[in-house]
Amino acid sequence: MAGERTLPIGFTLKPVETKAGGVAYTVEVPQAESIQAVRDFYTAEGKNPDEVILSIWNSGNEQGAKQGQKERVRQAGDDPTKLAEAIADHQASAKVFIQGAPRGGGGGGTTHPSGLTQKQRVALGNAVAMEMATSGSAPTEGRMDEICGELGIDPKHLAA
């Protein structure tokens, strides 16, 4: 078997679903139980753990940012205006992509023009829908401020 290695201390195997050639199957992937386990592993390998972790982090951010808005670019087709807009959006979102942050933002990397994360937008949309269902009309500006307060959202983001 290729690549045999004893599972390092502080690591477990996690089953992960994958697919290749139309066939779905499971592989087991080593997962660290703590950042210290990662540090200990790379130290035992004779490597500087901080440099390795930084390299992995930067590589993950690069890969995530490259994937970003590719579907919009594909969908733009040959329309030069749509293509330019899609590329500009991808370039803008790539600048703020941070792996592990909620999609659509978080961690200082919000990509939505409102400044709200996807989770906040969904929560706000649900709260407004509930308000409309119970009151029969759209919330007033004052009520919107209250809803935002309940959700921990700064109402100034609603102007975007």
GROMACS elastic network, one bead per residue, 0.5 to 0.9 nm:
[ bonds ]
;  ai    aj funct       b0    kb
    1     4     6  0.65053   500
    5     8     6  0.83954   500
    7    10     6  0.85097   500
    7    11     6  0.64783   500
    7    12     6  0.73822   500
    7    13     6  0.82841   500
    7    30     6  0.73935   500
    8    11     6  0.56883   500
    8    12     6  0.83778   500
    8    30     6  0.87776   500
    8    32     6  0.87835   500
    8    37     6  0.81317   500
    8    41     6  0.66767   500
    9    12     6  0.84745   500
    9    32     6  0.88284   500
    9    37     6  0.69317   500
    9    40     6  0.85692   500
    9    41     6  0.78635   500
   10    31     6  0.85906   500
   10    32     6  0.60252   500
   10    33     6  0.55094   500
   10    34     6  0.70674   500
   10    36     6  0.83494   500
   10    37     6  0.51002   500
   10    38     6  0.80406   500
   10    40     6  0.88886   500
   10    41     6  0.87742   500
   11    30     6  0.61641   500
   11    31     6  0.53771   500
   11    33     6  0.55847   500
   11    34     6  0.82490   500
   11    37     6  0.70798   500
   11    38     6  0.84530   500
   12    29     6  0.80992   500
   12    30     6  0.56192   500
   12    31     6  0.53801   500
   12    32     6  0.65624   500
   12    33     6  0.71287   500
   13    28     6  0.55219   500
   13    29     6  0.52494   500
   13    31     6  0.59835   500
   13    32     6  0.88322   500
   14    27     6  0.81491   500
   14    28     6  0.52161   500
   14    29     6  0.51636   500
   14    30     6  0.63131   500
   14    31     6  0.64531   500
   15    26     6  0.61528   500
   15    27     6  0.56262   500
   15    29     6  0.63415   500
   16    25     6  0.84181   500
   16    26     6  0.54021   500
   16    27     6  0.53894   500
   16    28     6  0.60241   500
   16    29     6  0.69153   500
   17    24     6  0.70632   500
   17    25     6  0.58110   500
   17    27     6  0.65270   500
   17    28     6  0.88180   500
   18    23     6  0.83995   500
   18    24     6  0.57319   500
   18    25     6  0.56073   500
   18    26     6  0.59816   500
   18    27     6  0.72412   500
   19    22     6  0.62877   500
   19    23     6  0.53797   500
   19    25     6  0.61393   500
   19    26     6  0.83791   500
   20    23     6  0.53591   500
   20    24     6  0.66404   500
   20    25     6  0.83406   500
   21    24     6  0.84380   500
   31    34     6  0.89269   500
   32    35     6  0.70274   500
   32    36     6  0.86317   500
   32    37     6  0.61263   500
   32    38     6  0.62762   500
   33    36     6  0.83460   500
   33    37     6  0.66309   500
   33    38     6  0.83965   500
   34    37     6  0.52662   500
   34    38     6  0.68211   500
   34    39     6  0.89209   500
   35    38     6  0.50941   500
   35    39     6  0.63121   500
   35    40     6  0.86649   500
   36    40     6  0.60228   500
   36    41     6  0.84606   500
   37    40     6  0.50726   500
   37    41     6  0.60776   500
   37    42     6  0.87498   500
   38    41     6  0.51184   500
   38    42     6  0.63577   500
   38    43     6  0.85588   500
   38    49     6  0.74860   500
   38    53     6  0.82630   500
   39    42     6  0.54066   500
   39    43     6  0.60587   500
   39    44     6  0.85587   500
   39    48     6  0.82966   500
   39    49     6  0.50487   500
   39    50     6  0.75154   500
   39    52     6  0.89468   500
   39    53     6  0.82346   500
   40    43     6  0.51026   500
   40    44     6  0.60961   500
   40    45     6  0.86139   500
   40    49     6  0.77448   500
   41    44     6  0.51957   500
   41    45     6  0.63492   500
   41    46     6  0.89231   500
   41    47     6  0.89062   500
   41    49     6  0.81065   500
   42    46     6  0.63977   500
   42    47     6  0.52838   500
   42    48     6  0.66698   500
   42    49     6  0.52266   500
   42    50     6  0.89772   500
   42    52     6  0.76228   500
   43    46     6  0.50912   500
   43    47     6  0.53231   500
   43    48     6  0.61966   500
   43    49     6  0.60033   500
   44    47     6  0.74460   500
   45    48     6  0.88544   500
   46    49     6  0.88283   500
   47    50     6  0.87855   500
   47    51     6  0.80513   500
   47    52     6  0.73987   500
   48    51     6  0.55041   500
   48    52     6  0.64172   500
   48    53     6  0.87824   500
   49    52     6  0.50908   500
   49    53     6  0.60008   500
   49    54     6  0.84267   500
   50    53     6  0.51875   500
   50    54     6  0.60186   500
   50    55     6  0.84762   500
   51    54     6  0.51294   500
   51    55     6  0.60578   500
   51    56     6  0.86237   500
   52    55     6  0.50517   500
   52    56     6  0.61649   500
   52    57     6  0.85361   500
   53    56     6  0.51107   500
   53    57     6  0.60509   500
   53    58     6  0.85598   500
   54    57     6  0.50362   500
   54    58     6  0.60547   500
   54    59     6  0.84454   500
   55    58     6  0.52146   500
   55    59     6  0.60471   500
   55    60     6  0.85666   500
   56    59     6  0.51098   500
   56    60     6  0.61375   500
   56    61     6  0.86620   500
   57    60     6  0.51732   500
   57    61     6  0.62738   500
   57    62     6  0.86442   500
   57    99     6  0.80549   500
   58    61     6  0.50977   500
   58    62     6  0.61146   500
   58    63     6  0.86162   500
   59    62     6  0.50566   500
   59    63     6  0.61490   500
   59    64     6  0.85511   500
   60    63     6  0.51502   500
   60    64     6  0.60353   500
   60    65     6  0.84320   500
   60    98     6  0.88043   500
   60    99     6  0.67306   500
   61    64     6  0.51487   500
   61    65     6  0.59626   500
   61    66     6  0.84743   500
   61    94     6  0.88780   500
   61    97     6  0.67483   500
   61    98     6  0.59549   500
   61    99     6  0.55386   500
   62    65     6  0.51956   500
   62    66     6  0.61152   500
   62    67     6  0.87502   500
   62    94     6  0.83383   500
   62    97     6  0.85441   500
   63    66     6  0.51477   500
   63    67     6  0.64001   500
   63    68     6  0.87576   500
   64    67     6  0.52764   500
   64    68     6  0.62337   500
   64    94     6  0.80785   500
   64    97     6  0.71642   500
   64    98     6  0.80106   500
   64    99     6  0.68167   500
   65    68     6  0.50710   500
   65    69     6  0.84010   500
   65    90     6  0.82532   500
   65    91     6  0.86555   500
   65    93     6  0.73738   500
   65    95     6  0.75800   500
   65    96     6  0.82716   500
   65    97     6  0.56643   500
   65    98     6  0.80586   500
   65    99     6  0.86176   500
   66    69     6  0.80167   500
   66    70     6  0.77904   500
   66    90     6  0.83180   500
   66    94     6  0.68601   500
   67    70     6  0.58408   500
   67    71     6  0.85934   500
   67    90     6  0.88151   500
   67    94     6  0.86687   500
   68    71     6  0.81765   500
   68    90     6  0.62536   500
   68    91     6  0.88218   500
   68    93     6  0.69854   500
   68    94     6  0.65436   500
   68    97     6  0.81403   500
   69    72     6  0.55575   500
   69    73     6  0.67583   500
   69    86     6  0.73967   500
   69    87     6  0.79443   500
   69    89     6  0.72153   500
   69    91     6  0.85092   500
   69    93     6  0.76747   500
   69    94     6  0.84196   500
   70    73     6  0.50915   500
   70    74     6  0.62732   500
   70    75     6  0.86630   500
   70    86     6  0.82516   500
   70    87     6  0.83061   500
   70    90     6  0.71417   500
   71    74     6  0.50046   500
   71    75     6  0.61118   500
   71    76     6  0.86106   500
   71    86     6  0.89419   500
   72    75     6  0.50149   500
   72    76     6  0.61498   500
   72    82     6  0.88543   500
   72    83     6  0.82521   500
   72    86     6  0.56823   500
   72    87     6  0.81776   500
   72    89     6  0.88142   500
   72    90     6  0.83266   500
   73    76     6  0.51897   500
   73    77     6  0.72176   500
   73    82     6  0.80924   500
   73    83     6  0.59410   500
   73    84     6  0.85074   500
   73    85     6  0.85286   500
   73    86     6  0.51294   500
   73    87     6  0.61913   500
   73    90     6  0.80869   500
   74    77     6  0.58487   500
   74    83     6  0.83168   500
   74    86     6  0.87517   500
   75    78     6  0.89672   500
   75    82     6  0.86817   500
   75    83     6  0.83680   500
   75    86     6  0.87805   500
   76    79     6  0.60377   500
   76    80     6  0.79909   500
   76    81     6  0.84069   500
   76    82     6  0.51986   500
   76    84     6  0.86170   500
   76    85     6  0.86874   500
   76    86     6  0.69647   500
   77    80     6  0.81652   500
   77    82     6  0.78802   500
   77    83     6  0.68195   500
   78    81     6  0.88438   500
   78    82     6  0.82142   500
   78    83     6  0.70705   500
   79    82     6  0.54400   500
   79    83     6  0.59237   500
   79    84     6  0.85271   500
   80    83     6  0.50040   500
   80    84     6  0.59845   500
   80    85     6  0.85461   500
   81    84     6  0.52074   500
   81    85     6  0.62310   500
   81    86     6  0.86019   500
   82    85     6  0.50909   500
   82    86     6  0.60196   500
   82    87     6  0.85296   500
   83    86     6  0.51026   500
   83    87     6  0.60853   500
   83    88     6  0.84823   500
   84    87     6  0.52031   500
   84    88     6  0.60685   500
   84    89     6  0.85700   500
   85    88     6  0.50789   500
   85    89     6  0.61016   500
   85    90     6  0.85946   500
   86    89     6  0.50832   500
   86    90     6  0.61729   500
   86    91     6  0.85858   500
   87    90     6  0.50233   500
   87    91     6  0.60790   500
   87    92     6  0.85499   500
   88    91     6  0.50333   500
   88    92     6  0.61141   500
   88    93     6  0.86176   500
   89    92     6  0.50709   500
   89    93     6  0.61036   500
   89    94     6  0.84399   500
   90    93     6  0.51918   500
   90    94     6  0.59305   500
   90    95     6  0.86616   500
   91    94     6  0.51737   500
   91    95     6  0.65018   500
   92    95     6  0.54294   500
   92    96     6  0.71516   500
   92   111     6  0.78620   500
   93    96     6  0.54778   500
   93    97     6  0.61302   500
   93   104     6  0.89277   500
   93   109     6  0.84333   500
   93   110     6  0.84375   500
   93   111     6  0.56593   500
   93   112     6  0.87802   500
   94    97     6  0.51667   500
   94    98     6  0.87596   500
   94   111     6  0.89638   500
   95    98     6  0.88622   500
   95   109     6  0.84004   500
   96   105     6  0.81232   500
   96   108     6  0.77572   500
   96   110     6  0.69567   500
   96   111     6  0.68691   500
   97   101     6  0.80262   500
   97   103     6  0.88141   500
   97   104     6  0.88760   500
   97   105     6  0.76899   500
   97   109     6  0.58306   500
   97   110     6  0.81284   500
   97   111     6  0.79669   500
   98   101     6  0.57071   500
   98   102     6  0.87219   500
   98   105     6  0.82095   500
   98   106     6  0.83254   500
   98   107     6  0.72895   500
   98   108     6  0.83770   500
   98   109     6  0.62484   500
   99   102     6  0.82737   500
   99   103     6  0.88424   500
  100   103     6  0.82760   500
  100   106     6  0.89182   500
  100   107     6  0.85984   500
  101   104     6  0.83075   500
  101   105     6  0.63515   500
  101   106     6  0.51507   500
  101   107     6  0.56070   500
  101   108     6  0.85615   500
  101   109     6  0.74914   500
  101   110     6  0.89343   500
  102   105     6  0.55148   500
  102   106     6  0.53553   500
  102   107     6  0.78248   500
  102   109     6  0.89411   500
  102   110     6  0.87573   500
  102   117     6  0.71556   500
  102   118     6  0.74054   500
  102   119     6  0.77119   500
  103   106     6  0.74703   500
  103   110     6  0.84816   500
  103   111     6  0.86386   500
  103   117     6  0.74590   500
  103   118     6  0.66206   500
  103   119     6  0.85080   500
  104   109     6  0.80493   500
  104   110     6  0.59379   500
  104   111     6  0.54555   500
  104   112     6  0.61313   500
  104   116     6  0.80929   500
  104   117     6  0.53864   500
  104   118     6  0.51759   500
  104   119     6  0.82959   500
  105   108     6  0.70164   500
  105   111     6  0.52943   500
  105   112     6  0.70302   500
  105   115     6  0.80276   500
  105   116     6  0.72787   500
  105   118     6  0.69207   500
  105   119     6  0.89901   500
  106   109     6  0.53800   500
  106   110     6  0.53663   500
  106   111     6  0.86188   500
  106   116     6  0.81523   500
  106   117     6  0.58352   500
  106   118     6  0.86191   500
  107   110     6  0.74194   500
  109   117     6  0.89901   500
  110   113     6  0.81034   500
  110   114     6  0.87335   500
  110   115     6  0.58154   500
  110   116     6  0.66961   500
  110   117     6  0.60807   500
  110   118     6  0.88837   500
  111   114     6  0.84704   500
  111   115     6  0.70468   500
  111   116     6  0.82706   500
  111   117     6  0.78116   500
  112   115     6  0.55807   500
  112   116     6  0.63519   500
  112   117     6  0.69350   500
  112   118     6  0.79168   500
  113   116     6  0.77613   500
  113   157     6  0.89511   500
  113   160     6  0.65000   500
  114   117     6  0.85133   500
  114   157     6  0.53890   500
  114   158     6  0.66679   500
  114   159     6  0.75370   500
  115   157     6  0.61821   500
  115   158     6  0.89409   500
  115   160     6  0.79861   500
  116   119     6  0.79819   500
  116   120     6  0.58403   500
  116   121     6  0.61915   500
  116   153     6  0.79719   500
  116   157     6  0.69927   500
  116   158     6  0.88897   500
  117   120     6  0.51608   500
  117   121     6  0.62489   500
  117   122     6  0.86566   500
  118   121     6  0.50494   500
  118   122     6  0.61291   500
  118   123     6  0.85497   500
  119   122     6  0.52112   500
  119   123     6  0.61548   500
  119   124     6  0.85553   500
  120   123     6  0.50691   500
  120   124     6  0.59930   500
  120   125     6  0.84394   500
  120   151     6  0.77347   500
  120   152     6  0.87324   500
  120   153     6  0.74254   500
  121   124     6  0.50997   500
  121   125     6  0.59926   500
  121   126     6  0.85256   500
  122   125     6  0.50487   500
  122   126     6  0.61001   500
  122   127     6  0.85436   500
  123   126     6  0.51570   500
  123   127     6  0.61338   500
  123   128     6  0.86332   500
  123   151     6  0.74836   500
  124   127     6  0.50528   500
  124   128     6  0.61037   500
  124   129     6  0.84919   500
  124   147     6  0.76331   500
  124   148     6  0.73248   500
  124   151     6  0.73916   500
  124   153     6  0.85618   500
  125   128     6  0.51938   500
  125   129     6  0.60741   500
  125   130     6  0.85543   500
  126   129     6  0.50788   500
  126   130     6  0.61082   500
  126   131     6  0.85524   500
  127   130     6  0.50916   500
  127   131     6  0.61199   500
  127   132     6  0.86220   500
  127   147     6  0.70983   500
  127   151     6  0.88865   500
  128   132     6  0.61270   500
  128   133     6  0.85258   500
  128   138     6  0.74362   500
  128   139     6  0.70012   500
  128   144     6  0.79725   500
  128   147     6  0.78953   500
  129   132     6  0.50967   500
  129   133     6  0.60946   500
  129   134     6  0.86480   500
  129   138     6  0.83883   500
  130   133     6  0.50146   500
  130   134     6  0.61556   500
  130   135     6  0.84611   500
  131   134     6  0.52766   500
  131   135     6  0.58683   500
  131   136     6  0.77539   500
  131   137     6  0.77101   500
  131   138     6  0.72130   500
  131   139     6  0.66255   500
  132   135     6  0.52811   500
  132   136     6  0.50504   500
  132   138     6  0.52602   500
  132   139     6  0.68164   500
  133   136     6  0.54920   500
  133   137     6  0.75366   500
  133   138     6  0.89347   500
  134   137     6  0.82531   500
  135   138     6  0.78180   500
  135   139     6  0.82001   500
  137   140     6  0.87641   500
  139   142     6  0.78233   500
  139   143     6  0.55317   500
  139   144     6  0.59105   500
  140   143     6  0.50647   500
  140   144     6  0.60970   500
  140   145     6  0.86198   500
  141   145     6  0.63001   500
  141   146     6  0.87631   500
  142   145     6  0.51082   500
  142   146     6  0.64341   500
  142   147     6  0.87928   500
  143   147     6  0.61637   500
  143   148     6  0.85315   500
  144   148     6  0.60611   500
  144   149     6  0.84762   500
  144   155     6  0.76191   500
  145   148     6  0.51010   500
  145   149     6  0.61440   500
  145   150     6  0.86954   500
  145   153     6  0.88344   500
  145   154     6  0.82496   500
  145   155     6  0.58033   500
  146   150     6  0.62375   500
  146   151     6  0.87219   500
  146   155     6  0.89114   500
  147   150     6  0.50750   500
  147   151     6  0.63450   500
  147   152     6  0.86226   500
  147   153     6  0.83616   500
  147   155     6  0.89522   500
  148   151     6  0.51009   500
  148   152     6  0.59541   500
  148   154     6  0.63689   500
  148   155     6  0.59005   500
  149   152     6  0.50451   500
  149   153     6  0.59577   500
  149   154     6  0.71596   500
  149   155     6  0.78078   500
  150   153     6  0.77339   500
  151   154     6  0.89302   500
  153   156     6  0.86133   500
  153   157     6  0.77316   500
  154   157     6  0.59555   500
  154   158     6  0.80296   500
  155   158     6  0.55179   500
  155   159     6  0.78293   500
  156   159     6  0.58518   500
  156   160     6  0.79785   500
  157   160     6  0.58422   500
